[in-house]
Amino acid sequence: MAQLPSIPKGTRDYSPEIMVKRNYIFDTIKSVFRLYGYMPLETPAMENLSTLMGKYGDEGDKLLFKILNSGNFLSDVSDSELQERNIPKLTNKISEKGLRYDLTVPFARFVVQHQSEISFPFKRYQIQPVWRADRPQKGRYREFYQCDVDVVGSDSLLNEVELIQIVNEVYQRLKINVRLLINNRKVLAGIAEIIGYPEKLTDITVAIDKMDKIGREAVQQELRERGISEEGISKLQPILDLKGGNEEKLVQLRQVLSESETGLKGIEELNRVFNYLKTLKISIDIQLDLTLARGLSYYTGAIFEVKALDAEIGSITGGGRYDDLTGIFGLKNVSGVGISFGADRIFDVMNQLNLFPSDSNTTTQILFVNFGFREEQFCLSYLQELRNQGINAELYPDAAKMKKQMAYADKKGIPFVALIGENEINSGIVSLKNMLTGEQKNIKLNELAEELKKETI
């Protein structure tokens, strides 16, 4: 017996039943993005490695999927270079492209490349897959979809507030209970200054960003390995342990960071965001979390992370402010801020908590049973009429046994079945069966569309 084909670890097939649910998530998120004036954008699955490398920190660079050059990719590599096994050097010679790691860096590249065609501030949303050569585990995949929304060309903190509103609206519509964690990279930079290691901001943030995943002791050990002294680690702990509400934490932070101009600026930005939010009806819980660091090195201001309260799955949304991401491509002083919704994790949460609407699997509202050639011809015109009125309808393609056709409708979750045989053709009626209740009734053919619309209200 031949071995069944398989797919790479960390990837998934999406059956029609799953895709209907995924599209429910995508459509919900898209509708909210459009509500706030964001426009759609797509970029290629692959980018030049020069575009991707160096944008995500050392750890991110290691997780990039590289694409071998076409043809004889070893043509420019000498035997001595092969024997030397200098991996970075070899990679540069045999691979010029890579799969995108996220949607933000390609977006920055697009903004710079098309700057003369763009009106700033530029608001875009993008829903596409990304790839990371990570170790597959629960809630973590090598191929997954991100739903990004960003605005570039504006320093206003109103953009941060708008992103929080979008998070609030999306999760209200999806009925997921969430908590939004917020911090500011300037505050983290101030903390690095106060403990005596301003030059090690990236090392400190990469380590403390893992607090939830690996715990305090493991984070402290990683800080030691990254060159932070015991004194520095000791100074860091009480700052990360600040208690109280958001305003209380900001008051305490002002005292701790009183000698850091950068840190105080971050506190002021956080304070303004919280003041804006007081005037809005935000239902989700929002907490200032000083352990939130987000490892990506391009963040410079506010940073966000959203976690589901009723499911253990990690972050389902994250993002932040980046003041000069376009600068690395030659367009200086263009600030941006954005967030990314992790569609795959959102799907897992909704599936686990049974949050999808009961009709989310229904793509066809009515199936016409096929009784034979004459009945097929008769049904086709009514089928077209229903579709013209926006009702999803099918005609079973073969005059198979009734049991088989009913089983098809039942398996697909089609709520109504229309039976039109010779008697129904002659009398101008249709026998309409409700597959959920088993009820069957006769109605006039010209009233079928209205009856189906009434049933879906």
Secondary structure, DSSP 8 states (H G I E B T S, - for coil): --------TT-----HHHHHHHHHHHHHHHHHHHHTT-EE----SEEEHHHHTTSSHHHHHHT--EEE-SS-TTTT--HHHHHHT-HHHHHHHHEEEEE-S-SHHHHHHHHHHTGGG--SSEEEEEEEEEE-----BTTB-SEEEEEEEEEES---THHHHHHHHHHHHHHHHHT--EEEEEEEHHHHHHHHHHTT-GGGHHHHHHHHTTHHHH-HHHHHHHHHHTT--HHHHHHHHHHHT--S-HHHHHHHHHHHTTT-HHHHHHHHHHHHHHHHHHTS---SEEEE-TT---S-TT--SEEEEEEESSS---EEEEEEEESSGGGGGT--S--EEEEEEEHHHHHHHHHHTT-S-TTTT---SEEE----HHHHHHHHHHHHHHHHTT--EEE-SS---HHHHHHHHHHHT--EEEE--HHHHHHTEEEEEETTT--EEEEEGGGHHHHHHHHH-
